[in-house]
Amino acid sequence: MSGLSASWCWMGWPVLAGADEPQGGAVSGTDRAPRVEEAGVEQEPDAELEPDREGPRRQPRFLPPRLRPRELTPEEREEAEYLKKLAAKYGTDPTAIVGRVQLSGAYADLRNDAHASDGTLRIDVPFRKDWLLRVDTPFVKWSDPSPNRAGIGSAAGFSDMFVTLGWRAYNTPEYAFLIGALTTLPTASVNTLGTGKYTAGPIIATARFLSRWESFLFGIFQHQMSVGGDPSRTNVSLTRATAQINTIWAERWWTVVQAVWQVNWERSAKSSMTMELETGRSLIGRWGAYLRPGVGIWGQSLAGAYEWNVEVGVRYMFPSF
């Protein structure tokens, strides 16, 4: 599999992310708008999207003491709970058990004058209170005009399908922990648009409330390796770590600052880094839209990296069953 093909196939994968000294206009418990409906506009986050199922307060004993979240004051805890419900409603919390139908499109400028675009349908189905099934189906179009890679040219069609199953093992307003498994299926309509392999691996996502920033820090770790498929295609062994800081602004706007570090073990453990900034707005009811530009920091020729890209999307969130 060519490096360009690998780069595009892995580019859109989610990634199902103590700071000090925030300044600015994040929503706070003292200055945000009243949680009432005015002129038909919903101000209160939809409680049924992310119901409070945390039960008695308890410490995450699976974490070392130094990594456990500190005890919050009653005011901080109320603020964390409110912002966490908003993050679930807006679709920015990777540990939230909420439903979603999302359609996104992206354009990426790759190395050596290559470029790619895609449209991805994402569906999240929550069930049994703390379980989530996610399916991503991408349609990809890319071209590579480089005369040094004869036979690559351009292609368009469906890429590999991504399937993730997650279980939220721990949930409080200040901290949440989700574990799961992810897999890809070789459903690409053209060989160069997919890996030709079945892959599988673990995924871990965490959420931590940053009281001084009035934001959430999300972390996502995942690893995928080949478990079958076309023996003539290159094996897959890829590790990805994602960090995100999510801030809610004025109750209808949000930002997500994201850094993604990847290691491709099939290419002598070479790594890449990308940075992205998402700006989104809640529209009507459970609808939201976002814009996410990004830039490659290093390793732009590796799978999952790029020179620069931009993504736009619209999503509809719905409650769990």
TORNU-529102 format. One record per residue (C-alpha): residue number from 1; x, y, z. Coordinates in Angstrom, 2 decimals, decimal comma, always signed. Example, Ala and Ser with C-alpha at 12.3 -4.5 7.8 and 13.67 -1.06 7.14 Angstrom:
! TORNU-529102
  pos        x        y        z
    1   +12,30    -4,50    +7,80
    2   +13,67    -1,06    +7,14
This chain:
! TORNU-529102
  pos        x        y        z
    1    +0,00    +0,00    +0,00
    2    +1,37    +3,41    -0,94
    3    +2,09    +6,04    +1,67
    4    -0,53    +8,34    +0,14
    5    -3,19    +5,68    +0,28
    6    -2,39    +4,95    +3,91
    7    -2,41    +8,64    +4,78
    8    -5,91    +9,14    +3,48
    9    -7,39    +5,94    +4,89
   10    -6,29    +6,82    +8,41
   11    -6,80   +10,58    +8,18
   12   -10,39   +10,75    +9,36
   13   -10,21    +8,22   +12,19
   14   -11,40    +9,59   +15,52
   15   -10,16    +9,50   +17,81
   16   -13,01    +8,79   +19,66
   17    -8,19   +15,61   +24,45
   18    -3,30   +20,61   +35,09
   19    -3,66   +23,60   +33,13
   20    -3,53   +27,04   +34,69
   21    -4,45   +30,61   +34,04
   22    -7,36   +30,77   +31,63
   23    -8,61   +34,18   +30,68
   24   -11,58   +34,97   +28,53
   25   -15,23   +34,39   +28,01
   26   -15,89   +30,77   +28,85
   27   -19,28   +30,13   +30,39
   28   -19,12   +30,28   +34,18
   29   -21,58   +29,54   +36,89
   30   -21,86   +33,22   +37,77
   31   -22,05   +34,93   +34,39
   32   -23,76   +32,53   +31,99
   33   -27,29   +33,21   +30,79
   34   -30,19   +31,99   +32,95
   35   -31,18   +28,41   +32,27
   36   -34,63   +29,21   +31,01
   37   -36,35   +29,34   +27,64
   38   -36,63   +32,76   +26,10
   39   -38,34   +33,45   +22,78
   40   -38,52   +29,73   +22,07
   41   -34,74   +29,23   +22,34
   42   -33,63   +26,37   +24,57
   43   -31,04   +27,46   +27,12
   44   -30,95   +24,39   +29,35
   45   -29,00   +21,41   +27,98
   46   -31,27   +18,51   +27,13
   47   -31,09   +16,43   +30,29
   48   -32,18   +13,24   +28,55
   49   -29,15   +13,37   +26,23
   50   -26,80   +12,60   +29,10
   51   -28,78   +11,63   +32,23
   52   -27,05   +11,62   +35,59
   53   -26,20    +7,99   +36,26
   54   -23,07    +8,42   +38,25
   55   -24,54    +7,21   +41,58
   56   -22,68    +7,82   +44,84
   57   -19,53    +9,90   +44,63
   58   -16,43    +7,76   +44,48
   59   -12,78    +8,08   +43,57
   60   -11,42    +6,40   +40,43
   61    -9,30    +3,86   +42,31
   62    -7,89    +2,47   +39,07
   63    -5,82    +5,68   +38,80
   64    -2,66    +6,35   +40,83
   65    -3,38    +8,88   +43,62
   66    -1,41   +11,62   +41,86
   67    -3,56   +11,29   +38,73
   68    -6,94   +11,26   +40,44
   69    -9,08   +14,40   +40,06
   70    -9,09   +16,71   +43,04
   71   -12,20   +17,22   +45,13
   72   -14,36   +20,00   +43,71
   73   -16,25   +22,58   +45,70
   74   -20,06   +22,37   +45,42
   75   -20,01   +25,33   +43,03
   76   -17,29   +23,76   +40,86
   77   -19,10   +20,44   +40,83
   78   -22,33   +22,09   +39,72
   79   -20,44   +23,92   +36,98
   80   -18,70   +20,71   +35,85
   81   -21,99   +18,84   +35,67
   82   -23,66   +21,60   +33,67
   83   -20,80   +21,97   +31,17
   84   -20,51   +18,21   +30,80
   85   -24,15   +18,00   +29,76
   86   -23,55   +20,76   +27,22
   87   -20,49   +18,93   +25,84
   88   -22,60   +15,78   +25,45
   89   -25,36   +17,74   +23,74
   90   -22,92   +19,41   +21,35
   91   -21,12   +16,13   +20,56
   92   -17,66   +17,14   +21,77
   93   -17,25   +14,69   +24,71
   94   -15,70   +11,38   +23,54
   95   -16,79    +9,66   +26,78
   96   -20,48   +10,66   +26,51
   97   -23,02    +7,93   +25,82
   98   -25,27    +9,80   +23,40
   99   -26,62    +9,11   +19,93
  100   -25,44   +10,94   +16,86
  101   -26,00   +11,18   +13,12
  102   -23,21   +13,26   +11,56
  103   -22,26   +14,13    +8,01
  104   -18,86   +15,72    +7,46
  105   -16,67   +16,70    +4,54
  106   -12,93   +17,35    +4,49
  107   -10,21   +18,50    +2,12
  108    -6,54   +17,70    +2,72
  109    -3,43   +18,99    +1,00
  110    -0,86   +16,19    +1,04
  111    +2,83   +15,94    +0,20
  112    +4,12   +16,19    -3,41
  113    +1,08   +18,10    -4,72
  114    -1,33   +15,29    -3,86
  115    -4,70   +16,16    -2,37
  116    -7,77   +14,35    -1,09
  117   -11,35   +15,05    -0,12
  118   -13,93   +12,92    +1,62
  119   -17,48   +12,75    +2,88
  120   -18,14   +10,65    +5,98
  121   -21,40    +9,46    +7,48
  122   -21,04    +8,74   +11,20
  123   -23,71    +7,05   +13,30
  124   -23,45    +6,52   +17,08
  125   -26,01    +4,26   +18,76
  126   -26,05    +4,23   +22,60
  127   -27,57    +1,28   +24,45
  128   -27,76    -0,31   +27,91
  129   -26,98    +3,01   +29,65
  130   -23,17    +2,92   +29,32
  131   -22,52    +1,29   +25,94
  132   -21,98    +2,93   +22,56
  133   -21,68    +1,52   +19,03
  134   -20,16    +3,82   +16,42
  135   -19,91    +3,28   +12,65
  136   -18,05    +5,57   +10,19
  137   -18,54    +5,14    +6,43
  138   -16,22    +7,37    +4,36
  139   -16,42    +8,16    +0,65
  140   -13,03    +9,33    -0,60
  141   -11,68   +11,11    -3,67
  142    -7,99   +11,83    -4,10
  143    -5,42   +12,49    -6,79
  144    -1,65   +12,37    -7,02
  145    -0,22   +14,09   -10,12
  146    +3,40   +13,21    -9,30
  147    +5,15   +11,65   -12,33
  148    +7,40    +9,75    -9,91
  149    +4,56    +7,48    -8,80
  150    +3,23    +6,06   -12,02
  151    +0,09    +4,00   -11,67
  152    -1,22    +5,84    -8,61
  153    -3,07    +8,66   -10,38
  154    -6,47    +9,35    -8,87
  155    -9,36    +7,37    -7,44
  156   -12,82    +7,86    -5,94
  157   -15,12    +5,55    -4,02
  158   -15,89    +4,10    -0,62
  159   -13,00    +3,56    +1,79
  160   -12,69    +1,14    +4,70
  161   -15,53    +1,13    +7,24
  162   -14,68    +1,88   +10,89
  163   -16,61    +0,29   +13,78
  164   -16,10    +1,12   +17,47
  165   -17,72    -0,44   +20,54
  166   -17,21    +1,44   +23,82
  167   -18,18    +1,01   +27,46
  168   -18,08    +3,91   +29,93
  169   -16,62    +2,33   +33,06
  170   -16,60    +5,44   +35,26
  171   -18,50    +8,72   +35,19
  172   -18,64   +11,73   +37,52
  173   -18,91   +15,43   +36,64
  174   -15,16   +15,90   +37,12
  175   -13,87   +12,68   +35,53
  176   -14,96    +9,94   +33,12
  177   -13,28    +6,86   +31,68
  178   -14,31    +4,86   +28,61
  179   -12,73    +1,70   +27,22
  180   -13,55    -0,17   +24,05
  181   -12,45    -1,87   +20,87
  182   -12,24    -0,56   +17,33
  183   -11,96    -2,36   +14,03
  184   -11,82    -1,57   +10,33
  185   -13,31    -3,64    +7,53
  186   -11,76    -3,77    +4,02
  187   -14,82    -2,33    +2,27
  188   -12,92    +0,01    -0,09
  189   -14,31    -0,02    -3,61
  190   -10,81    +0,63    -5,02
  191    -7,64    -0,94    -3,63
  192    -5,82    +2,37    -3,25
  193    -8,65    +3,77    -1,10
  194    -8,25    +1,18    +1,65
  195    -5,77    -0,95    +3,51
  196    -7,05    -4,29    +2,26
  197    -6,83    -5,51    +5,86
  198    -9,09    -6,31    +8,76
  199    -7,73    -4,43   +11,76
  200    -8,58    -4,41   +15,46
  201    -7,31    -2,84   +18,65
  202    -8,16    -1,15   +21,95
  203    -9,34    +2,41   +22,56
  204    -9,32    +4,38   +25,82
  205   -10,89    +7,81   +26,35
  206   -10,86   +10,02   +29,44
  207   -12,48   +13,32   +30,42
  208   -11,21   +15,62   +33,18
  209   -12,74   +18,94   +34,27
  210   -10,30   +21,86   +34,44
  211   -12,01   +24,10   +36,96
  212    -9,69   +27,09   +36,49
  213   -10,16   +26,98   +32,73
  214   -13,87   +26,11   +32,91
  215   -13,07   +23,53   +30,23
  216   -12,60   +19,80   +29,77
  217    -9,38   +17,97   +28,94
  218   -10,05   +14,87   +26,85
  219    -7,48   +12,20   +26,17
  220    -7,83    +9,36   +23,65
  221    -5,43    +6,46   +23,09
  222    -5,87    +3,82   +20,42
  223    -3,83    +1,14   +18,69
  224    -4,69    -0,85   +15,58
  225    -3,04    -3,84   +13,99
  226    -3,80    -6,18   +11,13
  227    -5,73    -9,34   +11,99
  228    -6,47   -10,61    +8,49
  229    -7,18    -9,58    +4,94
  230    -5,21    -9,52    +1,71
  231    -1,78   -11,08    +2,42
  232    -0,22    -9,12    -0,45
  233    -1,03    -5,77    +1,19
  234    +1,16    -4,02    +3,75
  235    +0,35    -4,84    +7,37
  236    -1,11    -2,18    +9,64
  237    +0,33    -1,31   +13,06
  238    -0,55    +2,20   +14,15
  239    -0,70    +3,93   +17,54
  240    -2,51    +7,25   +18,01
  241    -2,69    +9,54   +21,05
  242    -5,02   +12,55   +21,03
  243    -5,33   +15,44   +23,48
  244    -8,23   +17,91   +23,32
  245    -9,25   +20,97   +25,32
  246   -12,97   +21,68   +24,94
  247   -14,42   +25,03   +26,03
  248   -18,08   +26,09   +25,92
  249   -18,62   +29,76   +25,07
  250   -21,88   +31,65   +25,63
  251   -23,85   +28,38   +25,85
  252   -24,18   +27,97   +22,08
  253   -20,59   +28,12   +20,86
  254   -17,71   +25,78   +21,54
  255   -14,07   +25,31   +20,61
  256   -11,88   +22,22   +20,61
  257    -8,10   +22,52   +20,39
  258    -6,67   +19,15   +19,37
  259    -3,22   +17,62   +18,96
  260    -2,79   +14,15   +17,43
  261    +0,47   +12,19   +17,69
  262    +0,80    +8,99   +15,66
  263    +3,41    +6,27   +15,37
  264    +3,49    +3,98   +12,34
  265    +5,28    +0,82   +13,51
  266    +5,36    -0,58    +9,98
  267    +7,55    +2,34    +8,90
  268   +10,35    +1,97   +11,44
  269    +8,31    +3,67   +14,18
  270    +8,24    +7,00   +12,37
  271    +5,84    +9,52   +13,92
  272    +3,68   +12,45   +12,87
  273    +1,88   +15,31   +14,63
  274    -1,11   +17,38   +13,53
  275    -2,89   +20,30   +15,22
  276    -6,54   +21,22   +14,67
  277    -8,95   +23,87   +15,95
  278   -12,67   +23,17   +15,87
  279   -15,23   +25,96   +16,21
  280   -18,85   +24,92   +16,47
  281   -22,30   +26,27   +17,20
  282   -25,50   +24,73   +18,46
  283   -28,23   +25,48   +15,93
  284   -31,85   +24,45   +16,47
  285   -32,75   +21,88   +19,10
  286   -30,26   +19,01   +18,87
  287   -28,59   +20,18   +15,65
  288   -25,07   +21,58   +15,55
  289   -22,43   +22,51   +12,97
  290   -18,67   +22,94   +13,10
  291   -15,59   +24,04   +11,16
  292   -12,22   +22,37   +11,82
  293    -9,02   +23,54   +10,07
  294    -5,75   +21,75   +10,77
  295    -2,04   +21,80    +9,97
  296    +0,68   +19,17    +9,94
  297    +3,56   +19,78   +12,36
  298    +5,90   +16,97   +11,30
  299    +5,80   +13,63    +9,49
  300    +3,45   +14,94    +6,82
  301    +4,28   +12,03    +4,50
  302    +3,06    +9,39    +6,97
  303    -0,36    +7,78    +7,27
  304    -2,81   +10,05    +9,06
  305    -0,87   +13,28    +8,47
  306    -1,09   +16,13    +5,95
  307    +0,27   +19,56    +5,08
  308    -3,03   +21,22    +5,96
  309    -6,70   +20,35    +5,92
  310   -10,14   +21,75    +6,61
  311   -13,27   +19,89    +7,70
  312   -16,89   +20,98    +8,04
  313   -19,78   +19,01    +9,43
  314   -23,31   +18,97   +10,75
  315   -24,58   +16,65   +13,46
  316   -27,84   +15,65   +15,12
  317   -27,65   +14,36   +18,71
  318   -30,25   +12,12   +20,32
  319   -30,63   +10,41   +23,73
  320   -29,62    +6,90   +24,70
  321   -32,08    +4,01   +24,69
